[in-house]
Amino acid sequence: MLRKLFTFILIFLMTGFSAVNANIIKKGNTNMDRTEICKKNFQILFKTEPLTGEGNDAEMMNILQKYIFGEVFSTGALDIKMRELITVVSLTAQ
């Protein structure tokens, strides 16, 4: 079961993000604030709108989305594929 899961994840990572634009929006490249960067990166990754105000704690979700997609994704020089691969590996290890 675990082997199938890892195989699926690897196949997904190798093929799933090939169509995604690897150029995420970085804070240093633009004059946008964290909210605008979050919206653009979320759109690139998931093809939908972030910060919708839905869920049990909409305010917390908005804060997390702005932090993750507006700050964390703007740090470093990794492309989307490598960021997602590191995320999957670290979550699997935990």
N, CA, C and O atoms as a GROMACS GRO file, in nm:
protein
  376
    1MET      N    1   0.083  -0.120   0.000
    1MET     CA    2   0.000   0.000   0.000
    1MET      C    3   0.087   0.126   0.000
    1MET      O    4   0.065   0.219  -0.078
    2LEU      N    5   0.186   0.127   0.089
    2LEU     CA    6   0.273   0.242   0.098
    2LEU      C    7   0.357   0.259  -0.029
    2LEU      O    8   0.384   0.371  -0.073
    3ARG      N    9   0.397   0.148  -0.085
    3ARG     CA   10   0.475   0.152  -0.209
    3ARG      C   11   0.393   0.212  -0.324
    3ARG      O   12   0.444   0.289  -0.404
    4LYS      N   13   0.265   0.175  -0.330
    4LYS     CA   14   0.177   0.230  -0.434
    4LYS      C   15   0.160   0.380  -0.416
    4LYS      O   16   0.158   0.455  -0.514
    5LEU      N   17   0.148   0.424  -0.291
    5LEU     CA   18   0.133   0.566  -0.262
    5LEU      C   19   0.255   0.644  -0.308
    5LEU      O   20   0.242   0.747  -0.374
    6PHE      N   21   0.375   0.595  -0.274
    6PHE     CA   22   0.496   0.662  -0.317
    6PHE      C   23   0.509   0.664  -0.468
    6PHE      O   24   0.551   0.764  -0.526
    7THR      N   25   0.474   0.555  -0.531
    7THR     CA   26   0.479   0.549  -0.677
    7THR      C   27   0.384   0.651  -0.739
    7THR      O   28   0.421   0.721  -0.833
    8PHE      N   29   0.264   0.659  -0.685
    8PHE     CA   30   0.167   0.757  -0.735
    8PHE      C   31   0.219   0.899  -0.717
    8PHE      O   32   0.209   0.981  -0.808
    9ILE      N   33   0.274   0.928  -0.600
    9ILE     CA   34   0.325   1.062  -0.574
    9ILE      C   35   0.438   1.097  -0.670
    9ILE      O   36   0.441   1.208  -0.724
   10LEU      N   37   0.529   1.005  -0.691
   10LEU     CA   38   0.640   1.032  -0.783
   10LEU      C   39   0.592   1.053  -0.926
   10LEU      O   40   0.640   1.143  -0.996
   11ILE      N   41   0.498   0.972  -0.970
   11ILE     CA   42   0.443   0.988  -1.106
   11ILE      C   43   0.372   1.122  -1.117
   11ILE      O   44   0.386   1.192  -1.217
   12PHE      N   45   0.296   1.157  -1.014
   12PHE     CA   46   0.225   1.285  -1.014
   12PHE      C   47   0.322   1.401  -1.021
   12PHE      O   48   0.302   1.495  -1.098
   13LEU      N   49   0.428   1.395  -0.943
   13LEU     CA   50   0.524   1.503  -0.943
   13LEU      C   51   0.600   1.514  -1.074
   13LEU      O   52   0.631   1.624  -1.120
   14MET      N   53   0.630   1.399  -1.135
   14MET     CA   54   0.703   1.402  -1.261
   14MET      C   55   0.617   1.451  -1.376
   14MET      O   56   0.669   1.514  -1.469
   15THR      N   57   0.488   1.423  -1.373
   15THR     CA   58   0.403   1.459  -1.486
   15THR      C   59   0.305   1.571  -1.453
   15THR      O   60   0.269   1.649  -1.541
   16GLY      N   61   0.262   1.580  -1.330
   16GLY     CA   62   0.156   1.672  -1.293
   16GLY      C   63   0.191   1.817  -1.304
   16GLY      O   64   0.105   1.900  -1.336
   17PHE      N   65   0.316   1.851  -1.278
   17PHE     CA   66   0.353   1.991  -1.280
   17PHE      C   67   0.426   2.032  -1.406
   17PHE      O   68   0.477   2.144  -1.414
   18SER      N   69   0.432   1.945  -1.504
   18SER     CA   70   0.504   1.980  -1.626
   18SER      C   71   0.436   2.092  -1.702
   18SER      O   72   0.502   2.168  -1.773
   19ALA      N   73   0.306   2.103  -1.688
   19ALA     CA   74   0.232   2.208  -1.760
   19ALA      C   75   0.226   2.337  -1.682
   19ALA      O   76   0.182   2.439  -1.734
   20VAL      N   77   0.271   2.335  -1.556
   20VAL     CA   78   0.264   2.453  -1.472
   20VAL      C   79   0.380   2.545  -1.505
   20VAL      O   80   0.493   2.500  -1.525
   21ASN      N   81   0.352   2.672  -1.510
   21ASN     CA   82   0.456   2.770  -1.533
   21ASN      C   83   0.553   2.769  -1.415
   21ASN      O   84   0.511   2.790  -1.301
   22ALA      N   85   0.679   2.744  -1.440
   22ALA     CA   86   0.777   2.732  -1.332
   22ALA      C   87   0.820   2.867  -1.276
   22ALA      O   88   0.894   2.872  -1.178
   23ASN      N   89   0.776   2.975  -1.335
   23ASN     CA   90   0.814   3.107  -1.288
   23ASN      C   91   0.710   3.162  -1.194
   23ASN      O   92   0.615   3.228  -1.235
   24ILE      N   93   0.729   3.135  -1.065
   24ILE     CA   94   0.637   3.190  -0.967
   24ILE      C   95   0.671   3.337  -0.944
   24ILE      O   96   0.782   3.382  -0.973
   25ILE      N   97   0.575   3.410  -0.892
   25ILE     CA   98   0.595   3.551  -0.867
   25ILE      C   99   0.678   3.568  -0.741
   25ILE      O  100   0.645   3.512  -0.636
   26LYS      N  101   0.785   3.643  -0.750
   26LYS     CA  102   0.873   3.666  -0.636
   26LYS      C  103   0.857   3.810  -0.589
   26LYS      O  104   0.836   3.900  -0.669
   27LYS      N  105   0.868   3.830  -0.460
   27LYS     CA  106   0.848   3.961  -0.401
   27LYS      C  107   0.950   4.063  -0.449
   27LYS      O  108   0.915   4.179  -0.472
   28GLY      N  109   1.077   4.023  -0.463
   28GLY     CA  110   1.182   4.115  -0.505
   28GLY      C  111   1.168   4.162  -0.649
   28GLY      O  112   1.222   4.266  -0.684
   29ASN      N  113   1.097   4.088  -0.732
   29ASN     CA  114   1.085   4.121  -0.874
   29ASN      C  115   0.977   4.224  -0.902
   29ASN      O  116   0.974   4.283  -1.010
   30THR      N  117   0.889   4.247  -0.806
   30THR     CA  118   0.775   4.336  -0.831
   30THR      C  119   0.753   4.430  -0.715
   30THR      O  120   0.818   4.417  -0.611
   31ASN      N  121   0.663   4.521  -0.732
   31ASN     CA  122   0.624   4.612  -0.624
   31ASN      C  123   0.492   4.569  -0.561
   31ASN      O  124   0.426   4.649  -0.495
   32MET      N  125   0.453   4.444  -0.581
   32MET     CA  126   0.326   4.395  -0.529
   32MET      C  127   0.338   4.364  -0.380
   32MET      O  128   0.446   4.332  -0.330
   33ASP      N  129   0.225   4.374  -0.310
   33ASP     CA  130   0.225   4.335  -0.169
   33ASP      C  131   0.198   4.185  -0.159
   33ASP      O  132   0.177   4.117  -0.260
   34ARG      N  133   0.198   4.134  -0.036
   34ARG     CA  134   0.186   3.990  -0.013
   34ARG      C  135   0.054   3.935  -0.064
   34ARG      O  136   0.049   3.822  -0.112
   35THR      N  137  -0.053   4.011  -0.054
   35THR     CA  138  -0.184   3.965  -0.100
   35THR      C  139  -0.186   3.946  -0.251
   35THR      O  140  -0.236   3.844  -0.300
   36GLU      N  141  -0.131   4.040  -0.324
   36GLU     CA  142  -0.127   4.029  -0.471
   36GLU      C  143  -0.038   3.914  -0.515
   36GLU      O  144  -0.073   3.841  -0.608
   37ILE      N  145   0.076   3.898  -0.450
   37ILE     CA  146   0.166   3.787  -0.484
   37ILE      C  147   0.098   3.655  -0.455
   37ILE      O  148   0.109   3.561  -0.534
   38CYS      N  149   0.028   3.646  -0.342
   38CYS     CA  150  -0.046   3.525  -0.306
   38CYS      C  151  -0.147   3.490  -0.413
   38CYS      O  152  -0.156   3.374  -0.455
   39LYS      N  153  -0.223   3.587  -0.457
   39LYS     CA  154  -0.326   3.562  -0.558
   39LYS      C  155  -0.265   3.511  -0.689
   39LYS      O  156  -0.316   3.417  -0.749
   40LYS      N  157  -0.157   3.573  -0.733
   40LYS     CA  158  -0.094   3.533  -0.858
   40LYS      C  159  -0.034   3.393  -0.848
   40LYS      O  160  -0.052   3.311  -0.938
   41ASN      N  161   0.038   3.363  -0.739
   41ASN     CA  162   0.099   3.231  -0.722
   41ASN      C  163  -0.008   3.123  -0.708
   41ASN      O  164   0.007   3.014  -0.763
   42PHE      N  165  -0.114   3.152  -0.634
   42PHE     CA  166  -0.223   3.056  -0.617
   42PHE      C  167  -0.288   3.026  -0.751
   42PHE      O  168  -0.322   2.911  -0.780
   43GLN      N  169  -0.306   3.129  -0.833
   43GLN     CA  170  -0.364   3.112  -0.966
   43GLN      C  171  -0.274   3.026  -1.054
   43GLN      O  172  -0.323   2.941  -1.128
   44ILE      N  173  -0.142   3.048  -1.048
   44ILE     CA  174  -0.047   2.969  -1.127
   44ILE      C  175  -0.053   2.823  -1.085
   44ILE      O  176  -0.053   2.734  -1.170
   45LEU      N  177  -0.057   2.798  -0.954
   45LEU     CA  178  -0.052   2.661  -0.903
   45LEU      C  179  -0.183   2.586  -0.918
   45LEU      O  180  -0.184   2.471  -0.964
   46PHE      N  181  -0.294   2.649  -0.881
   46PHE     CA  182  -0.420   2.576  -0.868
   46PHE      C  183  -0.529   2.621  -0.965
   46PHE      O  184  -0.636   2.561  -0.968
   47LYS      N  185  -0.503   2.724  -1.043
   47LYS     CA  186  -0.600   2.775  -1.141
   47LYS      C  187  -0.734   2.812  -1.077
   47LYS      O  188  -0.840   2.791  -1.136
   48THR      N  189  -0.728   2.866  -0.956
   48THR     CA  190  -0.848   2.911  -0.886
   48THR      C  191  -0.812   3.030  -0.798
   48THR      O  192  -0.695   3.067  -0.787
   49GLU      N  193  -0.910   3.089  -0.737
   49GLU     CA  194  -0.890   3.207  -0.655
   49GLU      C  195  -0.865   3.172  -0.509
   49GLU      O  196  -0.936   3.088  -0.453
   50PRO      N  197  -0.765   3.234  -0.446
   50PRO     CA  198  -0.745   3.216  -0.302
   50PRO      C  199  -0.826   3.318  -0.224
   50PRO      O  200  -0.899   3.398  -0.283
   51LEU      N  201  -0.814   3.316  -0.096
   51LEU     CA  202  -0.873   3.417  -0.008
   51LEU      C  203  -1.023   3.431  -0.031
   51LEU      O  204  -1.075   3.542  -0.043
   52THR      N  205  -1.092   3.318  -0.036
   52THR     CA  206  -1.235   3.321  -0.063
   52THR      C  207  -1.319   3.342   0.062
   52THR      O  208  -1.439   3.368   0.051
   53GLY      N  209  -1.259   3.331   0.180
   53GLY     CA  210  -1.334   3.351   0.303
   53GLY      C  211  -1.421   3.233   0.340
   53GLY      O  212  -1.519   3.248   0.414
   54GLU      N  213  -1.387   3.114   0.290
   54GLU     CA  214  -1.465   2.995   0.320
   54GLU      C  215  -1.396   2.912   0.428
   54GLU      O  216  -1.278   2.933   0.458
   55GLY      N  217  -1.470   2.819   0.484
   55GLY     CA  218  -1.413   2.728   0.583
   55GLY      C  219  -1.457   2.763   0.724
   55GLY      O  220  -1.529   2.860   0.747
   56ASN      N  221  -1.411   2.682   0.817
   56ASN     CA  222  -1.448   2.703   0.957
   56ASN      C  223  -1.385   2.829   1.015
   56ASN      O  224  -1.447   2.897   1.096
   57ASP      N  225  -1.264   2.859   0.975
   57ASP     CA  226  -1.195   2.979   1.023
   57ASP      C  227  -1.137   3.051   0.902
   57ASP      O  228  -1.020   3.034   0.867
   58ALA      N  229  -1.221   3.132   0.840
   58ALA     CA  230  -1.183   3.198   0.714
   58ALA      C  231  -1.066   3.294   0.733
   58ALA      O  232  -0.980   3.304   0.646
   59GLU      N  233  -1.062   3.362   0.846
   59GLU     CA  234  -0.954   3.457   0.870
   59GLU      C  235  -0.818   3.387   0.880
   59GLU      O  236  -0.718   3.433   0.826
   60MET      N  237  -0.817   3.274   0.951
   60MET     CA  238  -0.693   3.197   0.963
   60MET      C  239  -0.649   3.142   0.827
   60MET      O  240  -0.530   3.143   0.796
   61MET      N  241  -0.743   3.095   0.748
   61MET     CA  242  -0.710   3.044   0.614
   61MET      C  243  -0.651   3.154   0.527
   61MET      O  244  -0.556   3.130   0.453
   62ASN      N  245  -0.707   3.273   0.535
   62ASN     CA  246  -0.654   3.386   0.458
   62ASN      C  247  -0.511   3.420   0.501
   62ASN      O  248  -0.425   3.445   0.417
   63ILE      N  249  -0.487   3.420   0.632
   63ILE     CA  250  -0.353   3.449   0.684
   63ILE      C  251  -0.254   3.344   0.636
   63ILE      O  252  -0.145   3.378   0.591
   64LEU      N  253  -0.292   3.215   0.645
   64LEU     CA  254  -0.204   3.107   0.602
   64LEU      C  255  -0.175   3.115   0.452
   64LEU      O  256  -0.060   3.099   0.410
   65GLN      N  257  -0.278   3.140   0.373
   65GLN     CA  258  -0.257   3.148   0.228
   65GLN      C  259  -0.164   3.265   0.193
   65GLN      O  260  -0.076   3.250   0.108
   66LYS      N  261  -0.184   3.380   0.256
   66LYS     CA  262  -0.097   3.494   0.228
   66LYS      C  263   0.046   3.464   0.268
   66LYS      O  264   0.140   3.502   0.198
   67TYR      N  265   0.064   3.395   0.380
   67TYR     CA  266   0.198   3.362   0.426
   67TYR      C  267   0.264   3.259   0.334
   67TYR      O  268   0.377   3.277   0.290
   68ILE      N  269   0.193   3.151   0.306
   68ILE     CA  270   0.251   3.042   0.227
   68ILE      C  271   0.278   3.086   0.083
   68ILE      O  272   0.389   3.068   0.034
   69PHE      N  273   0.178   3.141   0.017
   69PHE     CA  274   0.192   3.172  -0.125
   69PHE      C  275   0.243   3.313  -0.152
   69PHE      O  276   0.283   3.344  -0.265
   70GLY      N  277   0.244   3.399  -0.050
   70GLY     CA  278   0.295   3.535  -0.067
   70GLY      C  279   0.434   3.554  -0.013
   70GLY      O  280   0.509   3.637  -0.065
   71GLU      N  281   0.471   3.479   0.091
   71GLU     CA  282   0.604   3.493   0.151
   71GLU      C  283   0.693   3.372   0.123
   71GLU      O  284   0.802   3.388   0.067
   72VAL      N  285   0.648   3.252   0.160
   72VAL     CA  286   0.730   3.133   0.148
   72VAL      C  287   0.765   3.105   0.003
   72VAL      O  288   0.880   3.073  -0.027
   73PHE      N  289   0.668   3.115  -0.086
   73PHE     CA  290   0.694   3.087  -0.227
   73PHE      C  291   0.778   3.196  -0.292
   73PHE      O  292   0.825   3.178  -0.404
   74SER      N  293   0.797   3.308  -0.224
   74SER     CA  294   0.879   3.416  -0.278
   74SER      C  295   1.023   3.406  -0.229
   74SER      O  296   1.106   3.489  -0.268
   75THR      N  297   1.054   3.310  -0.146
   75THR     CA  298   1.186   3.294  -0.088
   75THR      C  299   1.266   3.190  -0.165
   75THR      O  300   1.213   3.083  -0.199
   76GLY      N  301   1.389   3.219  -0.192
   76GLY     CA  302   1.475   3.122  -0.258
   76GLY      C  303   1.461   3.121  -0.408
   76GLY      O  304   1.387   3.201  -0.467
   77ALA      N  305   1.535   3.027  -0.470
   77ALA     CA  306   1.538   3.021  -0.616
   77ALA      C  307   1.488   2.887  -0.669
   77ALA      O  308   1.528   2.845  -0.778
   78LEU      N  309   1.402   2.819  -0.594
   78LEU     CA  310   1.350   2.690  -0.639
   78LEU      C  311   1.234   2.709  -0.734
   78LEU      O  312   1.157   2.805  -0.721
   79ASP      N  313   1.220   2.618  -0.830
   79ASP     CA  314   1.102   2.623  -0.916
   79ASP      C  315   0.988   2.547  -0.846
   79ASP      O  316   1.007   2.485  -0.742
   80ILE      N  317   0.870   2.554  -0.905
   80ILE     CA  318   0.751   2.496  -0.844
   80ILE      C  319   0.766   2.345  -0.825
   80ILE      O  320   0.728   2.291  -0.721
   81LYS      N  321   0.820   2.279  -0.924
   81LYS     CA  322   0.835   2.134  -0.917
   81LYS      C  323   0.918   2.092  -0.796
   81LYS      O  324   0.881   2.001  -0.722
   82MET      N  325   1.031   2.160  -0.777
   82MET     CA  326   1.120   2.126  -0.666
   82MET      C  327   1.056   2.161  -0.532
   82MET      O  328   1.071   2.086  -0.435
   83ARG      N  329   0.986   2.274  -0.523
   83ARG     CA  330   0.918   2.311  -0.398
   83ARG      C  331   0.813   2.206  -0.359
   83ARG      O  332   0.805   2.166  -0.243
   84GLU      N  333   0.736   2.164  -0.457
   84GLU     CA  334   0.631   2.065  -0.428
   84GLU      C  335   0.692   1.930  -0.393
   84GLU      O  336   0.640   1.860  -0.307
   85LEU      N  337   0.800   1.893  -0.458
   85LEU     CA  338   0.868   1.768  -0.426
   85LEU      C  339   0.922   1.770  -0.283
   85LEU      O  340   0.907   1.672  -0.210
   86ILE      N  341   0.982   1.881  -0.243
   86ILE     CA  342   1.033   1.894  -0.107
   86ILE      C  343   0.918   1.890  -0.007
   86ILE      O  344   0.932   1.829   0.100
   87THR      N  345   0.806   1.952  -0.039
   87THR     CA  346   0.690   1.950   0.049
   87THR      C  347   0.639   1.807   0.069
   87THR      O  348   0.614   1.766   0.182
   88VAL      N  349   0.625   1.733  -0.040
   88VAL     CA  350   0.575   1.595  -0.030
   88VAL      C  351   0.672   1.508   0.049
   88VAL      O  352   0.630   1.428   0.132
   89VAL      N  353   0.801   1.525   0.025
   89VAL     CA  354   0.900   1.444   0.096
   89VAL      C  355   0.899   1.477   0.245
   89VAL      O  356   0.905   1.386   0.328
   90SER      N  357   0.893   1.604   0.280
   90SER     CA  358   0.894   1.640   0.422
   90SER      C  359   0.767   1.596   0.492
   90SER      O  360   0.773   1.553   0.608
   91LEU      N  361   0.652   1.606   0.426
   91LEU     CA  362   0.528   1.559   0.487
   91LEU      C  363   0.527   1.408   0.502
   91LEU      O  364   0.476   1.355   0.600
   92THR      N  365   0.585   1.338   0.405
   92THR     CA  366   0.593   1.192   0.413
   92THR      C  367   0.685   1.151   0.529
   92THR      O  368   0.654   1.057   0.602
   93ALA      N  369   0.796   1.222   0.543
   93ALA     CA  370   0.890   1.189   0.651
   93ALA      C  371   0.830   1.216   0.788
   93ALA      O  372   0.862   1.147   0.885
   94GLN      N  373   0.744   1.315   0.797
   94GLN     CA  374   0.682   1.344   0.927
   94GLN      C  375   0.582   1.238   0.964
   94GLN      O  376   0.520   1.245   1.069
   0.00000   0.00000   0.00000
